[in-house]
Amino acid sequence: MTDHHYPYLDRVNYPQDFRGFTVPELRGLANDVREYLIEVVSKTGGHLGAGLGSVELAVALHYVFNTPHDKLVWDVGHQAYPHKIITGRKGRLPTIRQYGGLSGFLKRSESEYDTFGAGHASTAISAAVGMVAARELTGQDYKVVAIVGDGSMTGGMVYEGMNNAGILKKDLIVVLNDNNMSIAPNVWAISNYFTELIANPSYNRFKRNVVELTERLDNWGDRIRKVAARVEEGIKVIITPGMLFEALGFRYFGPINGHNMAQLVRIFQEVKQYSGPILVHTITQKGKGYKPAEADGQRLHGVTPFDKVTGLAPKKSDGPPAYTKVFGEALVQLVREEPRIVGITAAMPDGTGLDLLQKEAPKNFYDVGIAEQHAVTSAAGLATQNAIPVVAIYSTFLQRAFDQIIHDVALQHLHVVFVLDRGGVVGADGPTHHGVFDLSYLRMIPGMVLMAPKDESELRDMLYTAVKYEGGPIALRYPRGNGLGVPVKPGFDRIPIGKAETVRDGSDCALLAIGEMVDPCMNAAVLLMSEGISCEVVNMRFVKPLDSELILSIADRFQAVVTVENNVLAGGFGSAVAELLASSGKTSCRLRAHGIPDRFVDHGSPGELSKELGLDPQGIAAVVRDHCQSVLSRK
């Protein structure tokens, strides 16, 4: 905790500490949680806006439900910072997203209150259905509540889970945390009145009495019940947006004010008693209670440290442009020359740089929501009609569309350009967001071309090469963060497919580097030269197809070869080189593959993680030094 005094939060560590509070005291606790969240995140950075909007939800849910016996399943983790604060972790909140500190997302190993880990969206309902099935299997009596942000409702997995829950008809509560009013723009008094009416115990007792009475009236009873059902359904159609959920088998309550503590507590206490699938639709405001975040929820969604009073972050000194911006500007330039190009993203126009295309050429831009599978297959459809789709999705999120890449794109040999931002270890977002699998999962796909630039200038040329390529699917990946500051020419050059380049000559060891690993390998070579070890450094450019001719010539000239990649070793770039050498019978050289080991990498700053993984210049130099000594010892 900080030196600031919080009259209610200071008394609370776990939910049992406030279950005896009155509603006014719960309001006071919510205010303290909100203030503490702003104070901490203004210093540490992290996700702010979504958490500010879910404070009352978190307090009310933990107040009404007997957690951790009852299970709260949060979708993603942006909205779960308040949940962390009141479940034993308020003292550690200043460590959030820092090396060795709290995760920015839900993490089962962190707390028994985190019932399901979540970094990707749209998973909570499916996980909750599984927990319900386990409850039925074991005969236990816990409640299961899934809290789903409205953005997650754009993902198809949500509806798969809801459809299954509606068919099973088992007790499950879904809370739709709607902070964009994307489902129900009209929140008005009569709707809230009707919601309270249908949740009222007297109304539901009356409804049960009507059913019991009419059951004794044979055919007349059936007619009365049908008329009553039609009347209730007609009212709901007029004044609630819940018929979609009703059609999926859920009993719908809402929309209700997600910041009205008394109303939240009352609704949750009522629906807790009901059986079957229930959906409670709450309307919240992203950034609630903090004016800068209320005014600009997008800017203060994920933040670096900022001034608490103004909401502004310190001005950064000018430096090299981010890879994301370089890609976005290059794509805009290419669309001007080739109007058949279409940019597609999955709810991340700003994060991928496609916001620039959206402003410049909105007809050439599509944001499909959190629906990566749809993004890829719709791109395949575009490609069948001679368009040139450029699918820009974070590396970690494209994993969700693996089958679509194979079945809908590669199998049909369609020209779809995949642009993977955040390739490699990304930092504070941690294992759910590290893009360390793409070189492996894309390399295995027949017909796929896979490349990675060493700097921002090469990124532009690779994008141009990908757009001009006519041989099927082609992908490029680049890291999070800024480029190297190399000069960028105004135009573009095509790169020969599958051709590498030697960027430093050497005689003792060959370093084969892919993508952003070229620069630290160059620096490692400088360190090693001072020790008398001469390293040749190759910018491989392509993971598939490999520059087989160059690699085989290196195998003839060097006894020690090291591959370096910011990707898992299993099935990655190093594996590709090893396969080539083995199939070619090159046994005279010794190969060592260096990259991400066979484990999930935790969160921390990129510098800290690179050092831990040995992917900084010093770590690479240590690997080369050891490998060269090993090779010499075998002579």
C-alpha positions as CSV (number, residue, x, y, z in Angstrom):
1,M,0.0,0.0,0.0
2,T,1.0,3.6,-0.2
3,D,1.1,6.4,2.4
4,H,-2.3,7.6,1.4
5,H,-5.1,6.8,3.8
6,Y,-8.1,4.8,2.5
7,P,-10.8,4.5,5.2
8,Y,-12.5,1.5,3.8
9,L,-9.8,-0.2,1.7
10,D,-7.3,-0.1,4.6
11,R,-9.7,-2.5,6.4
12,V,-10.0,-4.9,3.5
13,N,-7.6,-7.6,2.3
14,Y,-10.0,-10.3,1.2
15,P,-13.7,-10.4,0.3
16,Q,-14.7,-11.8,3.7
17,D,-13.5,-8.5,5.2
18,F,-16.3,-6.5,3.6
19,R,-19.2,-9.0,3.4
20,G,-20.6,-7.4,6.5
21,F,-20.6,-3.9,5.0
22,T,-23.7,-1.9,4.4
23,V,-24.4,-0.6,0.8
24,P,-23.1,2.9,1.7
25,E,-19.9,1.3,3.0
26,L,-19.6,-0.7,-0.2
27,R,-19.8,2.5,-2.1
28,G,-17.0,3.9,0.1
29,L,-14.9,0.8,-0.6
30,A,-15.5,1.2,-4.4
31,N,-14.3,4.8,-4.2
32,D,-11.2,3.8,-2.3
33,V,-10.4,1.0,-4.8
34,R,-10.8,3.4,-7.7
35,E,-8.5,6.0,-6.1
36,Y,-5.9,3.4,-5.2
37,L,-6.0,2.0,-8.7
38,I,-5.4,5.5,-10.2
39,E,-2.6,6.2,-7.8
40,V,-0.7,3.0,-8.4
41,V,-1.1,2.8,-12.2
42,S,-0.1,6.5,-12.6
43,K,3.3,5.4,-11.2
44,T,3.7,1.9,-12.7
45,G,1.7,2.0,-15.9
46,G,-0.6,-0.8,-16.9
47,H,-4.2,-1.1,-17.9
48,L,-6.4,1.6,-16.4
49,G,-9.7,2.4,-18.2
50,A,-11.3,-1.0,-18.2
51,G,-10.5,-1.5,-14.5
52,L,-12.0,1.9,-13.5
53,G,-15.2,0.8,-15.2
54,S,-15.4,-2.5,-13.3
55,V,-14.8,-1.4,-9.7
56,E,-18.5,-1.6,-8.6
57,L,-18.9,-4.9,-10.4
58,A,-15.9,-6.5,-8.7
59,V,-17.0,-5.3,-5.2
60,A,-20.6,-6.4,-5.7
61,L,-19.7,-9.8,-7.1
62,H,-17.3,-10.6,-4.3
63,Y,-19.9,-9.3,-1.7
64,V,-22.8,-11.4,-3.0
65,F,-21.0,-14.6,-4.0
66,N,-19.0,-16.7,-1.6
67,T,-15.6,-16.5,-3.4
68,P,-13.3,-18.4,-3.8
69,H,-15.8,-21.3,-3.2
70,D,-18.0,-19.7,-5.9
71,K,-16.1,-19.2,-9.1
72,L,-15.7,-15.8,-10.8
73,V,-14.3,-16.2,-14.3
74,W,-13.1,-12.9,-15.8
75,D,-12.7,-12.5,-19.5
76,V,-9.2,-11.1,-20.3
77,G,-7.6,-9.2,-17.3
78,H,-7.9,-5.6,-18.2
79,Q,-11.0,-5.3,-16.2
80,A,-9.7,-7.4,-13.3
81,Y,-7.3,-5.0,-11.5
82,P,-10.0,-4.1,-8.9
83,H,-10.6,-7.9,-8.4
84,K,-6.9,-8.3,-7.6
85,I,-7.0,-5.4,-5.1
86,I,-9.7,-6.9,-3.0
87,T,-8.5,-10.5,-3.2
88,G,-5.3,-10.3,-1.1
89,R,-3.0,-8.5,-3.6
90,K,-3.4,-4.8,-2.9
91,G,0.0,-4.5,-1.3
92,R,1.6,-6.0,-4.4
93,L,-0.3,-3.9,-6.9
94,P,2.7,-1.5,-7.3
95,T,4.6,-4.5,-8.8
96,I,2.0,-5.2,-11.5
97,R,3.5,-6.1,-14.9
98,Q,7.0,-5.7,-13.5
99,Y,9.7,-8.4,-13.5
100,G,8.9,-10.8,-10.6
101,G,5.7,-8.9,-9.8
102,L,2.0,-9.4,-10.3
103,S,0.7,-10.4,-13.7
104,G,-1.4,-7.9,-15.6
105,F,-3.8,-10.6,-16.3
106,L,-5.6,-13.4,-14.4
107,K,-3.2,-16.2,-13.3
108,R,-4.2,-19.3,-11.5
109,S,-0.8,-19.7,-9.9
110,E,-1.1,-16.2,-8.4
111,S,-4.3,-16.6,-6.4
112,E,-7.0,-19.1,-5.7
113,Y,-9.5,-16.3,-6.6
114,D,-8.1,-16.3,-10.2
115,T,-10.1,-19.4,-11.3
116,F,-9.0,-19.2,-14.9
117,G,-6.0,-17.6,-16.6
118,A,-7.0,-15.2,-19.3
119,G,-5.0,-13.0,-21.7
120,H,-6.9,-13.6,-24.9
121,A,-10.6,-12.5,-25.1
122,S,-13.8,-14.5,-25.4
123,T,-12.8,-17.5,-23.3
124,A,-14.7,-17.0,-20.0
125,I,-18.1,-18.5,-20.9
126,S,-16.6,-21.6,-22.4
127,A,-14.3,-22.0,-19.3
128,A,-17.3,-21.4,-17.0
129,V,-19.4,-24.0,-18.8
130,G,-16.6,-26.5,-18.1
131,M,-16.6,-25.5,-14.5
132,V,-20.4,-26.1,-14.4
133,A,-19.9,-29.5,-15.9
134,A,-17.3,-30.3,-13.3
135,R,-19.7,-29.2,-10.5
136,E,-22.4,-31.5,-11.9
137,L,-19.9,-34.4,-12.2
138,T,-18.7,-34.1,-8.6
139,G,-21.9,-33.1,-7.0
140,Q,-20.6,-29.8,-5.6
141,D,-22.7,-26.7,-4.9
142,Y,-20.6,-23.7,-6.0
143,K,-21.9,-20.9,-8.3
144,V,-20.1,-20.0,-11.5
145,V,-20.1,-16.4,-12.8
146,A,-18.4,-15.3,-16.1
147,I,-17.7,-11.6,-16.4
148,V,-17.4,-10.7,-20.1
149,G,-16.5,-7.4,-21.6
150,D,-18.6,-6.2,-24.5
151,G,-15.6,-6.3,-26.8
152,S,-15.3,-10.0,-26.2
153,M,-18.8,-10.4,-27.6
154,T,-17.4,-9.9,-31.1
155,G,-15.6,-13.2,-30.7
156,G,-17.4,-16.3,-32.0
157,M,-16.3,-18.5,-29.1
158,V,-18.6,-16.5,-26.8
159,Y,-21.6,-17.7,-28.8
160,E,-20.3,-21.3,-29.0
161,G,-20.1,-21.3,-25.2
162,M,-23.5,-19.6,-24.8
163,N,-25.2,-22.0,-27.2
164,N,-23.8,-25.0,-25.2
165,A,-24.8,-23.5,-21.9
166,G,-28.3,-22.9,-23.2
167,I,-28.6,-26.5,-24.3
168,L,-27.3,-27.8,-21.0
169,K,-29.7,-25.6,-19.0
170,K,-27.4,-25.8,-15.9
171,D,-27.0,-23.0,-13.4
172,L,-24.6,-20.4,-14.8
173,I,-24.5,-16.6,-14.6
174,V,-22.9,-14.5,-17.2
175,V,-22.4,-10.8,-16.5
176,L,-22.0,-8.7,-19.7
177,N,-19.9,-5.7,-18.8
178,D,-20.9,-3.3,-21.6
179,N,-18.8,-0.2,-21.5
180,N,-19.3,0.9,-25.1
181,M,-23.1,0.6,-25.2
182,S,-22.5,-1.5,-28.4
183,I,-25.4,-3.8,-27.7
184,A,-27.9,-1.6,-26.1
185,P,-27.5,2.1,-26.8
186,N,-30.8,3.1,-25.2
187,V,-30.5,2.7,-21.4
188,W,-33.7,4.4,-20.1
189,A,-35.7,4.4,-16.9
190,I,-38.5,2.1,-18.1
191,S,-35.9,-0.6,-19.0
192,N,-34.4,-0.4,-15.5
193,Y,-37.8,-0.5,-14.0
194,F,-38.7,-3.6,-16.1
195,T,-35.5,-5.3,-15.1
196,E,-36.1,-4.8,-11.4
197,L,-39.7,-6.0,-12.0
198,I,-38.8,-9.3,-13.5
199,A,-36.1,-9.8,-10.9
200,N,-38.4,-9.0,-8.0
201,P,-39.2,-11.9,-5.7
202,S,-42.9,-11.0,-5.6
203,Y,-43.1,-11.0,-9.4
204,N,-41.4,-14.4,-9.7
205,R,-43.6,-15.9,-6.9
206,F,-46.6,-14.6,-8.8
207,K,-45.3,-16.1,-12.0
208,R,-44.7,-19.5,-10.3
209,N,-48.2,-19.4,-8.8
210,V,-49.7,-18.7,-12.2
211,V,-47.9,-21.8,-13.6
212,E,-49.0,-24.0,-10.7
213,L,-52.6,-22.8,-11.0
214,T,-52.9,-23.2,-14.8
215,E,-51.4,-26.7,-14.6
216,R,-54.7,-27.7,-13.0
217,L,-56.8,-26.3,-15.8
218,D,-55.9,-28.8,-18.5
219,N,-56.3,-27.2,-22.0
220,W,-57.4,-23.8,-20.7
221,G,-54.3,-23.7,-18.6
222,D,-52.1,-24.3,-21.6
223,R,-53.8,-21.4,-23.4
224,I,-53.4,-19.0,-20.5
225,R,-49.7,-19.8,-20.1
226,K,-49.1,-19.3,-23.8
227,V,-50.8,-15.9,-23.8
228,A,-48.9,-14.9,-20.7
229,A,-45.6,-15.9,-22.2
230,R,-46.4,-14.0,-25.4
231,V,-47.2,-10.9,-23.4
232,E,-43.9,-11.1,-21.4
233,E,-41.9,-11.8,-24.6
234,G,-43.6,-8.9,-26.4
235,I,-42.7,-6.5,-23.6
236,K,-39.1,-7.7,-23.6
237,V,-38.8,-7.2,-27.3
238,I,-40.0,-3.6,-27.0
239,I,-37.9,-2.4,-24.1
240,T,-34.9,-4.8,-23.7
241,P,-32.1,-5.8,-26.0
242,G,-32.0,-9.3,-24.6
243,M,-33.9,-11.4,-27.1
244,L,-30.7,-12.7,-28.6
245,F,-29.6,-14.1,-25.3
246,E,-33.1,-15.4,-24.6
247,A,-32.9,-17.2,-27.9
248,L,-29.6,-18.8,-26.8
249,G,-31.3,-20.2,-23.8
250,F,-30.4,-17.5,-21.2
251,R,-32.8,-15.6,-19.0
252,Y,-31.9,-12.0,-19.5
253,F,-31.8,-9.1,-17.0
254,G,-30.8,-5.7,-18.1
255,P,-29.5,-3.4,-19.0
256,I,-28.7,-2.0,-15.5
257,N,-26.4,0.7,-14.3
258,G,-23.1,-1.1,-13.5
259,H,-22.1,1.7,-11.2
260,N,-25.2,1.6,-9.0
261,M,-24.0,-0.5,-6.0
262,A,-27.4,-1.0,-4.5
263,Q,-28.9,-2.1,-7.8
264,L,-26.0,-4.5,-8.5
265,V,-26.2,-6.1,-5.1
266,R,-30.0,-6.5,-5.4
267,I,-29.8,-8.0,-8.8
268,F,-27.0,-10.4,-8.0
269,Q,-28.7,-11.5,-4.8
270,E,-31.8,-12.3,-6.8
271,V,-30.3,-14.1,-9.7
272,K,-28.1,-16.1,-7.4
273,Q,-31.3,-17.9,-6.3
274,Y,-32.4,-18.8,-9.9
275,S,-31.7,-22.0,-11.8
276,G,-30.6,-22.3,-15.4
277,P,-28.4,-20.0,-17.5
278,I,-28.8,-16.3,-16.5
279,L,-27.3,-13.2,-18.3
280,V,-27.1,-9.9,-16.4
281,H,-26.4,-7.0,-18.7
282,T,-24.6,-4.1,-17.0
283,I,-23.8,-0.7,-18.5
284,T,-20.5,0.7,-17.3
285,Q,-18.3,3.6,-18.3
286,K,-14.7,2.9,-19.2
287,G,-12.5,5.2,-17.1
288,K,-15.3,5.8,-14.6
289,G,-14.3,8.3,-11.9
290,Y,-11.2,9.7,-13.5
291,K,-11.9,12.6,-15.8
292,P,-9.0,12.2,-18.2
293,A,-9.9,8.5,-18.7
294,E,-13.6,9.3,-19.1
295,A,-12.7,11.8,-21.8
296,D,-10.4,9.4,-23.7
297,G,-10.9,5.8,-22.8
298,Q,-8.9,4.6,-25.8
299,R,-5.7,6.6,-24.8
300,L,-5.9,5.6,-21.2
301,H,-6.7,1.9,-21.8
302,G,-3.1,0.8,-21.5
303,V,-0.7,3.4,-20.2
304,T,2.8,4.1,-19.3
305,P,3.4,6.1,-16.0
306,F,1.5,9.4,-16.1
307,D,0.8,12.6,-14.1
308,K,-2.2,11.7,-11.9
309,V,-3.6,15.3,-12.0
310,T,-3.5,15.8,-15.8
311,G,-3.6,12.2,-17.0
312,L,-0.7,13.0,-19.3
313,A,2.5,10.9,-19.7
314,P,5.9,12.7,-19.7
315,K,6.9,13.6,-23.3
316,K,9.2,11.1,-24.7
317,S,12.4,12.2,-26.4
318,D,12.4,11.8,-30.1
319,G,13.9,8.5,-31.2
320,P,13.6,6.0,-34.1
321,P,10.0,5.4,-35.2
322,A,8.2,2.3,-33.9
323,Y,8.0,-0.7,-36.2
324,T,4.2,-0.5,-36.0
325,K,4.2,3.1,-37.4
326,V,6.7,2.2,-40.1
327,F,4.4,-0.6,-41.3
328,G,1.3,1.6,-41.1
329,E,2.9,4.4,-43.2
330,A,4.4,2.0,-45.7
331,L,1.0,0.3,-46.2
332,V,-0.7,3.7,-46.8
333,Q,2.0,4.5,-49.4
334,L,1.4,1.1,-51.1
335,V,-2.4,1.5,-51.2
336,R,-1.9,4.8,-53.0
337,E,-0.1,2.9,-55.7
338,E,-2.2,-0.3,-55.6
339,P,-5.9,0.2,-54.7
340,R,-6.5,-3.6,-54.6
341,I,-4.7,-3.8,-51.2
342,V,-7.1,-4.2,-48.3
343,G,-6.0,-3.9,-44.6
344,I,-7.7,-6.2,-42.1
345,T,-7.3,-6.2,-38.3
346,A,-9.0,-7.8,-35.4
347,A,-10.0,-5.0,-33.0
348,M,-6.4,-3.5,-33.0
349,P,-6.3,-0.7,-35.6
350,D,-4.1,1.5,-33.4
351,G,-2.0,-1.4,-32.1
352,T,-1.1,-2.6,-35.6
353,G,-0.7,0.8,-37.3
354,L,-3.8,0.2,-39.5
355,D,-5.4,3.3,-38.0
356,L,-3.3,5.3,-40.5
357,L,-4.9,3.4,-43.4
358,Q,-8.4,3.8,-41.8
359,K,-8.0,7.5,-41.9
360,E,-6.4,7.7,-45.4
361,A,-8.5,5.1,-47.2
362,P,-11.4,3.8,-45.2
363,K,-12.7,1.7,-48.1
364,N,-9.5,-0.3,-48.0
365,F,-9.8,-1.0,-44.2
366,Y,-11.7,-3.5,-42.2
367,D,-11.7,-4.0,-38.4
368,V,-13.6,-7.3,-37.8
369,G,-13.6,-7.1,-34.0
370,I,-12.0,-9.8,-31.7
371,A,-12.6,-12.4,-34.4
372,E,-9.2,-13.6,-35.8
373,Q,-10.7,-16.7,-37.4
374,H,-13.1,-14.6,-39.4
375,A,-10.4,-12.1,-40.2
376,V,-8.3,-14.8,-41.9
377,T,-11.2,-16.5,-43.8
378,S,-12.6,-13.2,-45.0
379,A,-9.1,-12.3,-46.3
380,A,-9.2,-15.6,-48.1
381,G,-12.5,-14.6,-49.7
382,L,-11.0,-11.3,-50.7
383,A,-8.0,-13.1,-52.3
384,T,-10.3,-15.2,-54.5
385,Q,-11.6,-12.0,-56.1
386,N,-8.2,-10.6,-57.0
387,A,-7.9,-8.3,-54.0
388,I,-4.6,-8.2,-52.0
389,P,-5.5,-8.7,-48.3
390,V,-3.0,-7.6,-45.7
391,V,-4.0,-9.2,-42.4
392,A,-2.3,-7.3,-39.5
393,I,-2.7,-9.1,-36.2
394,Y,-0.4,-9.5,-33.2
395,S,1.6,-12.7,-33.4
396,T,0.0,-14.1,-30.2
397,F,-3.5,-13.5,-31.5
398,L,-3.0,-15.0,-34.9
399,Q,-2.5,-18.3,-33.1
400,R,-6.3,-18.3,-32.7
401,A,-6.7,-18.6,-36.5
402,F,-4.2,-21.4,-37.1
403,D,-6.8,-23.7,-38.8
404,Q,-8.0,-20.9,-41.0
405,I,-4.5,-20.1,-42.2
406,I,-4.1,-23.8,-43.2
407,H,-7.5,-24.7,-44.4
408,D,-8.8,-21.5,-46.0
409,V,-5.6,-19.8,-47.2
410,A,-2.7,-22.2,-47.7
411,L,-4.7,-25.2,-48.9
412,Q,-6.2,-23.0,-51.6
413,H,-2.8,-21.4,-52.4
414,L,-4.3,-17.9,-51.9
415,H,-2.2,-14.7,-51.9
416,V,-2.9,-13.4,-48.4
417,V,-0.2,-11.3,-46.7
418,F,0.1,-11.9,-42.9
419,V,1.8,-9.1,-40.9
420,L,2.6,-10.2,-37.4
421,D,3.2,-7.3,-35.0
422,R,4.7,-8.0,-31.5
423,G,6.8,-11.0,-32.7
424,G,9.1,-12.4,-30.1
425,V,9.2,-11.5,-26.3
426,V,7.0,-8.4,-25.8
427,G,7.6,-7.5,-22.2
428,A,5.1,-6.6,-19.4
429,D,2.1,-8.3,-20.9
430,G,3.8,-11.6,-20.3
431,P,3.3,-15.2,-21.5
432,T,-0.2,-14.7,-23.0
433,H,1.1,-12.0,-25.3
434,H,4.7,-13.1,-26.1
435,G,4.8,-13.7,-29.9
436,V,7.3,-16.6,-29.6
437,F,5.5,-19.3,-31.5
438,D,4.9,-17.8,-35.0
439,L,8.1,-18.9,-36.7
440,S,7.2,-22.5,-35.7
441,Y,3.5,-22.6,-36.4
442,L,3.8,-20.8,-39.7
443,R,6.9,-22.6,-40.9
444,M,5.1,-26.0,-40.8
445,I,2.4,-24.9,-43.3
446,P,3.0,-26.0,-46.9
447,G,3.5,-23.2,-49.4
448,M,4.0,-20.5,-46.7
449,V,6.8,-17.9,-47.2
450,L,8.0,-16.6,-43.8
451,M,10.4,-13.7,-43.3
452,A,11.5,-11.2,-40.6
453,P,13.3,-7.9,-41.1
454,K,16.5,-6.9,-39.3
455,D,15.4,-3.2,-39.2
456,E,12.7,-0.8,-40.2
457,S,14.0,-0.2,-43.7
458,E,14.0,-3.9,-44.4
459,L,10.5,-4.1,-43.0
460,R,9.3,-1.7,-45.7
461,D,11.0,-3.7,-48.4
462,M,9.5,-7.0,-47.1
463,L,6.0,-5.6,-47.0
464,Y,6.5,-4.5,-50.6
465,T,7.8,-7.9,-51.5
466,A,4.9,-9.6,-49.9
467,V,2.3,-7.4,-51.7
468,K,4.0,-8.1,-55.0
469,Y,4.4,-11.8,-54.4
470,E,2.0,-14.0,-56.4
471,G,3.0,-17.5,-55.2
472,G,0.5,-17.9,-52.3
473,P,0.5,-17.0,-48.6
474,I,3.3,-14.9,-47.3
475,A,4.1,-13.7,-43.8
476,L,6.4,-11.3,-42.1
477,R,6.9,-10.7,-38.4
478,Y,8.6,-7.9,-36.5
479,P,9.1,-7.0,-32.8
480,R,7.3,-4.6,-30.5
481,G,9.1,-1.2,-30.0
482,N,11.2,1.2,-32.0
483,G,13.4,0.5,-35.0
484,L,17.1,0.9,-35.1
485,G,17.1,4.4,-36.5
486,V,18.5,3.4,-39.9
487,P,17.9,5.6,-42.9
488,V,14.7,4.8,-44.7
489,K,14.5,5.5,-48.5
490,P,11.3,6.9,-49.9
491,G,10.7,4.0,-52.3
492,F,10.8,0.2,-52.0
493,D,12.9,-2.7,-53.3
494,R,11.9,-6.3,-53.8
495,I,13.8,-8.8,-51.9
496,P,14.6,-12.1,-53.7
497,I,12.5,-14.8,-52.0
498,G,14.7,-17.0,-49.9
499,K,17.9,-15.0,-50.1
500,A,20.0,-14.0,-47.1
501,E,22.8,-11.5,-46.8
502,T,26.1,-11.6,-45.0
503,V,26.4,-8.4,-42.9
504,R,29.8,-9.2,-41.2
505,D,32.7,-11.4,-42.3
506,G,34.4,-13.8,-39.9
507,S,36.5,-16.9,-39.6
508,D,35.8,-18.8,-36.4
509,C,32.1,-19.0,-36.0
510,A,29.0,-18.2,-38.1
511,L,26.1,-16.5,-36.5
512,L,22.8,-17.0,-38.4
513,A,20.3,-14.5,-37.1
514,I,16.7,-13.9,-38.0
515,G,14.9,-10.6,-37.7
516,E,15.6,-8.3,-34.8
517,M,18.3,-10.7,-33.6
518,V,20.7,-9.5,-36.3
519,D,21.6,-6.3,-34.3
520,P,22.4,-8.0,-31.0
521,C,24.4,-10.6,-32.9
522,M,26.4,-7.8,-34.5
523,N,27.1,-6.4,-31.1
524,A,28.0,-9.8,-29.8
525,A,30.5,-10.2,-32.6
526,V,32.2,-7.0,-31.6
527,L,32.5,-8.2,-28.0
528,L,33.9,-11.6,-29.1
529,M,36.4,-9.9,-31.5
530,S,38.0,-8.3,-28.4
531,E,38.6,-11.9,-27.1
532,G,40.1,-13.1,-30.4
533,I,36.9,-14.9,-31.7
534,S,36.0,-13.8,-35.2
535,C,32.3,-14.2,-36.0
536,E,30.6,-14.0,-39.4
537,V,27.0,-12.7,-39.0
538,V,24.3,-13.5,-41.6
539,N,20.9,-11.7,-41.8
540,M,18.9,-14.8,-42.9
541,R,15.8,-12.8,-43.7
542,F,13.8,-15.9,-44.5
543,V,12.8,-18.8,-42.3
544,K,11.0,-20.4,-45.2
545,P,12.4,-20.9,-47.8
546,L,15.9,-21.0,-46.3
547,D,18.8,-19.8,-48.3
548,S,20.1,-23.4,-48.6
549,E,23.0,-22.5,-50.9
550,L,24.4,-20.0,-48.4
551,I,23.9,-22.2,-45.4
552,L,25.5,-25.2,-47.0
553,S,28.5,-23.1,-48.0
554,I,28.8,-21.8,-44.4
555,A,28.7,-25.5,-43.2
556,D,31.7,-26.2,-45.4
557,R,33.6,-23.2,-44.1
558,F,32.8,-23.2,-40.4
559,Q,33.0,-25.9,-37.8
560,A,31.0,-23.8,-35.3
561,V,27.6,-22.4,-36.4
562,V,25.0,-20.8,-34.0
563,T,21.4,-19.8,-35.0
564,V,19.7,-17.0,-33.0
565,E,16.0,-16.4,-32.9
566,N,13.4,-14.6,-30.7
567,N,11.1,-17.7,-31.0
568,V,10.7,-21.0,-29.3
569,L,13.5,-23.5,-30.3
570,A,11.0,-26.3,-31.0
571,G,10.2,-26.2,-34.7
572,G,11.6,-22.7,-35.2
573,F,14.4,-21.2,-37.3
574,G,17.2,-23.2,-35.7
575,S,15.2,-26.4,-36.3
576,A,14.9,-25.5,-40.0
577,V,18.7,-25.1,-40.3
578,A,19.3,-28.3,-38.4
579,E,16.9,-30.2,-40.7
580,L,18.7,-28.8,-43.8
581,L,22.2,-29.8,-42.5
582,A,21.0,-33.3,-41.5
583,S,19.3,-34.0,-44.9
584,S,22.4,-32.7,-46.7
585,G,24.8,-34.9,-44.8
586,K,26.8,-31.9,-43.4
587,T,28.3,-33.5,-40.4
588,S,31.6,-31.6,-40.2
589,C,30.1,-28.5,-38.7
590,R,28.6,-28.3,-35.2
591,L,25.3,-26.4,-34.9
592,R,23.9,-24.8,-31.8
593,A,20.4,-23.3,-31.8
594,H,19.8,-20.4,-29.5
595,G,16.4,-19.0,-28.7
596,I,13.4,-19.4,-26.3
597,P,13.7,-22.5,-24.2
598,D,10.8,-25.0,-23.8
599,R,8.9,-23.1,-21.2
600,F,6.5,-20.1,-21.0
601,V,8.4,-16.8,-20.3
602,D,7.0,-14.7,-17.6
603,H,6.5,-10.9,-17.8
604,G,9.1,-8.1,-17.3
605,S,10.7,-5.4,-19.4
606,P,12.1,-6.4,-22.8
607,G,15.6,-5.7,-21.5
608,E,15.2,-7.9,-18.4
609,L,13.7,-10.7,-20.4
610,S,16.4,-10.6,-23.1
611,K,19.0,-10.8,-20.4
612,E,17.3,-13.7,-18.7
613,L,17.0,-15.6,-22.0
614,G,20.5,-14.8,-23.2
615,L,19.2,-12.9,-26.2
616,D,21.1,-9.7,-25.4
617,P,24.6,-9.2,-26.9
618,Q,26.3,-10.5,-23.7
619,G,24.1,-13.6,-23.6
620,I,24.7,-14.4,-27.3
621,A,28.4,-13.9,-26.9
622,A,28.4,-16.3,-23.9
623,V,26.7,-19.0,-26.1
624,V,29.1,-18.5,-29.0
625,R,32.1,-18.6,-26.6
626,D,30.9,-21.8,-25.0
627,H,30.1,-23.4,-28.4
628,C,33.5,-22.5,-29.9
629,Q,35.2,-24.0,-26.8
630,S,33.1,-27.2,-27.1
631,V,33.9,-27.5,-30.8
632,L,37.7,-27.1,-30.2
633,S,37.6,-29.6,-27.4
634,R,36.3,-32.3,-29.8
635,K,39.1,-31.9,-32.2
